[in-house]
Amino acid sequence: MMKKLTTTLLIICISVAVFAQETVSMQVNAKADKDKISRFIYGHFAEHLGRCIYDGFYLEDSTLNVPKQGRIRMDVVNALKAINIPLLRWPGGCFADRYHWSDGIGPKDKRPLRINSTWGMVPEDNSFGTDEFLQLCNLLNCEPYIAGNVGTGTPQQMSDWIEYLNFGGKSTLADMRRANGHAAPYKVAFWGVGNESWGCGGDMTPEYYADLYKRYAAFCINYPGAPLKKIMSGANADDYNWTEVSMKNVRPNQMWGYSMHYYTIVNNWQHKGSATNFNEEEYFKGLKSCLNIETLINKHSAIMDKYDPEKKVSLCVDEWGIWTDPEPNTNPAFLYQQNSLRDALIAASSLNIFNKHCDRIRMANLAQTVNVLQALVLTQKEKMVLTPTYYVFDLYKYHQDATLLPVNFFSPDYKYGEESIPAVNASASKDSNGVIHITLVNIDPNNKITVNASLNGAAFKTTEGQVLTSASFSDVNTFDNPNKVKLAAFSDFKKIGNDLSINLPPMSVVLVTLK
């Protein structure tokens, strides 16, 4: 009898251990009205790299049976419009500092054939150029962001490019734009003055680039009705000296933004790890690398605060995302990688961090939009698939231009081996109609976590929820199984007065809407 009782107690203890879950107490300040989450935090990036432009946005084979306008794929356009894409950065990336804009205008049969020496030594026929990019942005209903060529270009070339796009009066360049089919000026506001000038953009020192930035920026002029937002090429990851030198030598009124690039790497740059074939150790390392971006943001922001205490300059995280090894049997220079639930959790966690720091971060661009790195969309001839990361941007689109509601909580740990990282991250906002959106991430793949949220100053009658999760953190959407990881209705929460109790499934992204 005693043995039977002992066995029963052991089973009960094991069951409690298996199904035990952490509880988090969270306070949401629904009365806050200080900071706005800029919609440009939800921007994207399209480079002449692999199959992002050609065979992604822009058809190489115009006979493919897909909806199109000219050679622009409208199925891709419509998918991105559905998530309210606010901004698209082009033509690079490293490609930008070898790109001469005059190669990509005028009749296509007269455009020069170049070699894309940055990405794979493949032909670049320049059939997708400035006017095609602006047409794409018009179809997307998004703002264009052009990265100018400081590496192999000249101040005159960048000045001419701006005149071609933005001047509404009579001039040879403005008339050239009109002859190419666009009578009115495009009025492009966002301009990057170089890209990764510490590396592929010229291998410069910060002192040299700061002086060069001022020279180029001086010739990037405002035309009537078209003021520029100039963005300085900033630091790579934790290069705090680059930020110190840049902010010391360039006044806040000489730039709108200062960029920072950071990629989540699972192992190292030589062996980054597989996008699909990984275990929990690599899953943990990927999420740990992702969360490290907040440390970088805090340290770069502290340096910027010394020289720009009024936070006039935006910290622009204009390249971010997970970078894995290319998929097997693909051109390694094309950086084509699959996209798993892990990557969606990385995207959601990053966006929660950007939202939290929206007093300084007013732009971020995921790398890259189609068929490259952490893409939202993958294409294969007529087929198109939306990745798990796409659905994160679908959930988070409600934060765009909404008021940040600060959240305060202490997260339980997700432990692997001897290491641990916070299991939960979140952000909240209130839109212009008073609707509150809370996005929560549970990165723990093994445990459900309950969040008891107290909403100070909120009164709501109805609640709705959506969730993104799957059976395994390595699950992906493929052309044969495009809906393995997708959004679903979520109802595992309850309203208690004006508070909420939300049960977050393991490895999940949850949106709760309060009206």
C-alpha positions in Angstrom: 0.0 0.0 0.0 2.8 2.4 1.0 4.6 1.6 -2.3 1.5 2.3 -4.3 1.0 5.6 -2.5 4.6 6.6 -3.1 4.2 5.8 -6.8 1.0 7.9 -7.0 2.7 10.9 -5.3 5.7 10.6 -7.6 3.3 10.7 -10.6 1.5 13.7 -9.2 4.9 15.5 -8.6 6.1 14.8 -12.1 2.8 16.0 -13.6 3.0 19.2 -11.6 6.6 19.7 -12.7 5.7 19.1 -16.4 2.6 21.4 -16.4 3.9 24.1 -14.0 3.9 27.5 -15.6 5.4 30.8 -14.6 3.2 33.8 -13.9 4.2 37.4 -14.8 2.7 40.5 -13.3 2.7 43.3 -15.9 1.7 47.0 -15.6 0.6 48.8 -18.7 0.5 52.6 -18.4 -2.6 53.3 -20.5 -2.5 57.1 -19.6 0.9 57.6 -21.3 0.9 60.1 -24.2 4.6 61.1 -24.6 6.1 59.0 -27.4 4.9 57.9 -30.7 5.9 54.6 -32.4 7.0 55.8 -35.8 5.6 53.8 -38.7 9.0 53.8 -40.2 10.2 51.4 -37.5 8.3 48.9 -39.7 10.3 49.6 -42.8 12.0 47.1 -45.2 15.0 46.8 -47.4 15.5 45.7 -51.1 18.9 45.4 -52.6 20.2 44.3 -55.9 21.2 41.0 -54.3 20.3 37.5 -55.4 16.6 37.2 -56.2 15.3 40.2 -54.2 14.8 42.6 -57.1 15.0 40.4 -60.2 12.7 37.3 -59.8 11.4 38.8 -56.6 9.8 42.2 -57.0 10.6 42.4 -60.7 10.0 39.6 -63.2 12.9 38.4 -65.2 10.4 36.2 -67.2 7.5 38.6 -68.0 5.5 35.6 -69.4 5.0 34.1 -66.0 1.3 33.8 -65.2 1.2 36.1 -62.2 -0.6 39.4 -61.6 1.7 42.1 -62.7 2.0 45.7 -63.7 4.7 45.9 -66.3 7.3 43.6 -64.8 6.4 44.3 -61.1 4.8 41.3 -59.4 1.5 42.5 -58.0 1.0 39.4 -55.8 4.1 40.5 -53.8 3.0 44.1 -53.9 -0.5 43.3 -52.5 0.9 41.1 -49.8 3.1 43.9 -48.6 0.3 46.5 -48.8 -1.8 44.3 -46.5 0.8 44.8 -43.7 1.0 48.6 -44.4 4.6 48.6 -45.5 5.7 52.2 -44.7 9.2 52.4 -46.2 11.4 50.7 -48.7 15.2 51.1 -48.7 17.1 50.7 -52.1 19.4 50.0 -54.0 21.5 48.6 -51.1 23.3 47.7 -49.0 26.8 47.2 -50.2 25.5 47.4 -53.8 24.7 51.1 -53.3 28.3 52.2 -53.2 29.0 50.7 -56.6 25.7 51.8 -58.2 25.6 54.8 -60.5 22.0 56.0 -60.9 22.4 57.2 -64.4 22.9 53.6 -65.6 19.3 52.9 -64.6 17.2 55.5 -66.4 15.9 56.0 -69.9 15.0 53.4 -72.5 15.9 49.9 -71.2 17.6 48.8 -74.5 20.1 51.7 -74.1 21.0 51.0 -70.4 24.5 49.6 -69.9 25.1 46.0 -68.9 27.3 46.0 -65.7 28.6 43.3 -63.5 27.2 43.0 -59.9 30.7 42.6 -58.4 29.3 42.9 -54.9 27.0 39.9 -55.1 28.1 37.0 -57.2 29.7 38.6 -60.3 26.3 38.2 -62.1 25.1 40.5 -64.9 23.2 43.6 -64.0 21.2 44.9 -66.9 19.9 47.9 -65.0 16.3 47.3 -66.2 15.2 48.0 -62.7 16.4 51.5 -62.0 15.3 54.8 -60.3 11.9 55.3 -62.0 11.0 51.6 -61.6 11.8 51.8 -57.9 9.6 54.9 -57.5 6.9 53.1 -59.4 7.2 50.2 -57.1 6.9 52.5 -54.0 3.9 54.2 -55.5 2.2 50.8 -56.0 3.1 49.9 -52.4 2.0 53.3 -51.1 5.2 53.6 -49.1 8.0 56.1 -48.7 11.2 55.5 -50.7 14.5 55.6 -49.0 17.5 55.8 -51.3 21.0 54.9 -50.2 23.4 57.2 -52.1 26.8 56.2 -53.5 29.6 57.6 -51.5 32.1 54.8 -52.1 32.6 55.1 -55.9 30.4 58.1 -56.6 30.9 61.8 -56.2 29.0 64.6 -54.5 28.0 65.8 -58.0 26.4 62.5 -58.9 24.4 62.4 -55.7 23.4 66.1 -56.2 22.3 65.3 -59.7 20.2 62.3 -58.6 18.4 64.5 -56.1 17.7 67.1 -58.7 16.4 64.5 -61.2 14.0 63.2 -58.6 12.9 66.3 -56.6 13.2 69.5 -58.7 9.9 70.7 -60.2 11.3 73.6 -62.3 13.1 73.7 -65.6 16.5 72.1 -65.9 18.1 69.4 -68.0 17.8 66.8 -65.3 14.2 67.6 -64.4 13.4 67.5 -68.1 15.1 64.2 -68.4 12.8 62.9 -65.6 9.8 64.2 -67.5 11.0 62.5 -70.7 11.2 59.3 -68.8 7.6 59.5 -67.9 7.2 61.4 -64.7 6.2 65.0 -65.1 5.9 65.8 -61.4 8.9 65.7 -59.0 9.0 62.5 -56.8 10.0 64.5 -53.7 12.0 61.7 -52.2 12.8 62.7 -48.6 15.0 59.9 -47.1 18.6 59.8 -48.3 21.4 57.7 -46.9 24.7 59.3 -47.4 26.7 56.1 -48.0 26.2 52.7 -46.5 28.5 50.8 -44.1 31.3 53.2 -44.8 33.4 51.4 -42.2 33.4 48.3 -44.4 32.0 47.5 -47.9 31.2 51.2 -48.4 34.9 52.2 -48.5 36.7 50.8 -45.4 36.9 54.3 -43.9 37.9 55.5 -40.5 35.1 57.4 -38.6 37.1 60.6 -38.7 37.4 60.4 -42.5 33.8 59.5 -43.1 32.5 62.2 -40.8 34.3 64.8 -42.9 33.2 63.1 -46.1 29.6 63.0 -44.9 29.6 66.8 -44.3 30.9 67.3 -47.8 28.3 65.2 -49.5 25.5 66.4 -47.3 26.3 70.0 -48.2 25.4 69.3 -51.8 22.3 67.3 -51.0 20.0 70.3 -51.2 16.3 70.9 -50.5 14.2 71.8 -53.5 10.9 73.6 -53.1 8.4 71.3 -51.3 11.0 68.5 -51.0 13.0 68.8 -47.8 15.5 66.0 -47.3 16.0 63.7 -44.3 19.7 62.8 -44.5 21.0 59.7 -42.8 24.6 59.3 -41.8 26.2 55.9 -42.2 26.6 54.8 -38.6 28.1 52.0 -36.5 28.4 48.3 -37.1 27.0 46.5 -34.1 29.1 47.5 -31.0 31.5 49.9 -32.6 30.8 52.7 -30.1 33.8 54.7 -31.2 32.3 55.2 -34.6 29.2 56.7 -32.9 31.3 58.9 -30.6 33.4 60.3 -33.5 30.3 60.8 -35.7 28.2 62.6 -33.1 31.2 64.7 -32.0 32.0 65.9 -35.5 28.6 66.2 -37.2 26.0 68.5 -35.6 22.5 67.2 -35.0 21.1 69.8 -37.5 23.3 68.3 -40.2 21.4 65.0 -40.2 18.0 63.5 -39.7 19.2 60.1 -38.8 22.2 58.0 -37.8 22.2 54.4 -38.8 23.2 51.2 -37.0 23.4 47.7 -38.4 23.1 44.5 -36.4 22.5 41.0 -37.5 21.5 38.0 -35.4 24.1 35.3 -35.8 23.7 31.9 -34.3 27.3 30.6 -34.4 29.8 32.8 -36.1 30.2 34.7 -39.4 32.1 31.8 -41.0 29.5 29.1 -40.0 26.3 31.0 -39.2 24.1 27.9 -38.9 21.2 26.4 -40.8 17.9 28.2 -41.3 16.0 24.9 -40.9 18.1 22.2 -39.4 18.9 23.3 -35.8 18.4 22.1 -32.3 17.4 23.8 -29.1 20.9 24.9 -28.3 21.1 26.8 -31.6 17.5 28.1 -31.1 18.6 29.5 -27.7 21.8 31.0 -29.1 19.8 32.7 -31.9 17.3 34.3 -29.5 20.2 35.4 -27.1 22.0 37.0 -30.1 18.7 38.8 -31.1 18.1 40.2 -27.6 21.6 41.6 -27.5 20.4 44.4 -29.8 18.9 46.2 -26.8 22.3 46.5 -25.1 23.7 48.0 -28.3 20.7 50.4 -28.6 21.2 51.6 -25.0 24.9 52.2 -25.4 24.7 54.0 -28.8 21.8 56.0 -27.5 23.8 57.1 -24.4 26.6 58.4 -26.7 24.0 60.2 -28.9 22.4 61.7 -25.8 25.7 63.5 -25.0 25.7 65.4 -28.2 22.0 65.4 -29.0 20.1 65.6 -25.6 16.9 66.7 -27.3 16.9 63.5 -29.4 16.5 65.3 -32.7 18.5 62.7 -34.5 16.9 59.3 -35.1 18.8 56.1 -34.5 18.0 54.2 -37.7 18.4 50.4 -37.4 18.3 50.3 -41.2 19.6 46.7 -41.5 18.6 44.0 -39.0 17.4 40.4 -38.9 18.8 36.9 -38.6 21.6 35.9 -41.0 22.0 32.1 -41.5 23.9 30.0 -44.0 22.3 30.0 -47.5 20.0 27.1 -48.4 21.8 24.1 -49.8 22.1 23.9 -53.6 21.6 27.7 -54.0 24.1 30.3 -55.1 25.9 31.2 -51.8 26.3 34.8 -53.0 22.5 35.1 -53.3 21.9 34.8 -49.5 18.7 32.8 -49.9 17.5 31.4 -46.6 14.4 29.8 -45.3 12.4 31.4 -42.5 11.2 29.5 -39.4 9.1 30.1 -36.4 12.4 30.9 -34.6 12.9 33.8 -37.1 9.4 35.1 -36.4 10.1 35.2 -32.7 13.4 37.1 -33.4 11.4 39.6 -35.5 8.7 40.1 -32.9 11.2 40.4 -30.1 13.2 43.0 -32.1 10.2 45.0 -32.9 9.1 45.1 -29.2 12.6 46.4 -28.4 12.4 49.1 -31.1 8.9 50.1 -29.9 10.2 50.5 -26.4 13.0 52.8 -27.6 10.9 54.9 -30.0 12.0 58.1 -28.4 15.3 57.6 -30.2 14.5 54.9 -32.9 12.3 56.3 -35.6 13.3 54.0 -38.4 14.3 50.3 -38.9 14.5 48.2 -42.0 14.4 44.4 -42.0 16.9 42.8 -44.3 15.5 41.8 -46.8 12.0 41.9 -48.2 11.9 39.1 -50.9 14.1 36.0 -51.3 17.1 37.3 -49.3 18.0 36.8 -45.7 15.0 37.2 -43.3 12.5 37.7 -46.1 8.8 38.3 -45.7 8.1 36.7 -49.1 9.6 33.9 -51.1 8.9 33.3 -54.8 9.4 30.4 -57.1 8.2 31.1 -60.6 4.4 31.5 -60.3 4.4 30.5 -56.7 4.6 32.9 -53.7 4.8 32.0 -50.0 4.5 34.2 -47.0 7.0 33.4 -44.2 6.4 33.3 -40.5 8.1 36.7 -40.2 5.5 38.2 -42.6 2.8 37.3 -40.1 4.7 39.1 -37.3 4.5 42.3 -39.3 0.8 41.6 -39.9 0.3 41.4 -36.1 2.4 44.4 -35.3 1.1 46.8 -38.0 -1.3 48.3 -35.5 1.6 49.9 -33.6 2.4 52.1 -36.5 2.2 55.8 -35.5 0.4 54.8 -32.3 1.2 56.2 -28.9 3.6 54.0 -26.9 2.2 52.6 -23.6 5.1 51.7 -21.4 5.0 48.2 -19.9 6.7 47.3 -16.7 7.3 43.7 -15.7 9.9 41.2 -14.6 10.3 38.3 -17.0 11.0 34.7 -15.9 14.0 33.1 -17.4 14.3 30.7 -20.3 17.2 28.5 -19.3 19.3 26.3 -21.5 22.3 24.6 -19.9 24.1 27.1 -17.7 22.7 30.2 -19.5 19.4 32.0 -19.3 17.6 34.9 -21.1 14.3 36.6 -20.5 11.4 34.4 -21.7 8.9 37.2 -22.2 9.0 40.5 -24.0 6.2 42.9 -24.9 5.1 46.3 -26.1 1.8 48.1 -26.1 0.3 51.1 -27.9 -2.9 53.1 -28.2 -4.0 54.2 -31.7 -5.8 57.4 -32.7 -9.2 55.8 -32.0 -8.2 54.8 -28.4 -7.8 51.1 -29.2 -5.0 49.4 -27.3 -2.8 46.7 -28.8 -0.5 44.6 -26.8 2.0 42.3 -28.4 3.7 39.6 -26.3 6.4 37.1 -27.1 7.1 33.9 -25.2 10.4 32.5 -26.5 10.4 29.6 -24.1 9.8 26.5 -26.3 8.8 24.3 -23.3 6.6 26.3 -21.0 3.4 28.2 -21.1 3.6 31.6 -19.3 0.7 33.5 -17.7 0.8 37.3 -17.9 -1.5 39.1 -15.5 -1.7 42.6 -17.0 -2.9 45.6 -15.0 -4.0 48.4 -17.3 -3.6 51.6 -15.5 -6.1 54.2 -16.9 -7.8 51.9 -19.5 -11.4 51.1 -19.8 -12.4 48.5 -22.4 -15.4 46.5 -23.3 -14.3 44.0 -25.9 -11.1 41.9 -26.4 -9.8 40.1 -29.4 -6.7 38.0 -29.9 -4.4 36.4 -32.5 -1.5 34.1 -32.1 1.4 32.9 -34.2 2.9 29.6 -33.1 3.6 26.0 -34.3 4.6 22.6 -33.1 8.3 23.1 -33.6 10.6 26.2 -33.6 12.1 25.0 -36.8 8.7 24.8 -38.7 8.7 26.7 -42.0 6.3 27.5 -44.8 7.2 25.9 -48.1 5.8 26.2 -51.6 4.2 22.7 -51.1 3.0 23.5 -47.6 2.6 27.3 -47.5 0.3 27.5 -44.4 2.2 25.4 -41.8 2.9 28.5 -39.7 0.2 31.2 -39.9 -2.0 33.3 -37.7 -4.8 31.8 -35.7 -7.5 33.2 -33.4 -6.5 33.4 -29.8 -8.8 33.3 -26.8 -6.7 31.9 -24.0 -7.2 35.0 -21.9 -9.8 36.5 -19.6 -10.9 39.9 -18.6 -10.9 40.6 -14.9 -12.4 44.1 -14.4 -10.0 46.3 -16.4 -7.2 43.8 -16.1 -6.3 40.8 -18.2 -4.9 37.3 -17.6 -3.2 36.0 -20.7 -1.8 32.5 -21.2 1.1 32.6 -23.6 1.7 29.3 -25.4 5.3 28.1 -25.6 7.3 29.8 -28.5 4.5 32.2 -29.5 3.7 35.7 -30.5 0.3 37.0 -29.3 -1.6 40.1 -30.1 -4.4 41.2 -27.8 -6.6 44.1 -28.9 -8.7 46.0 -26.3 -11.6 48.2 -27.4 
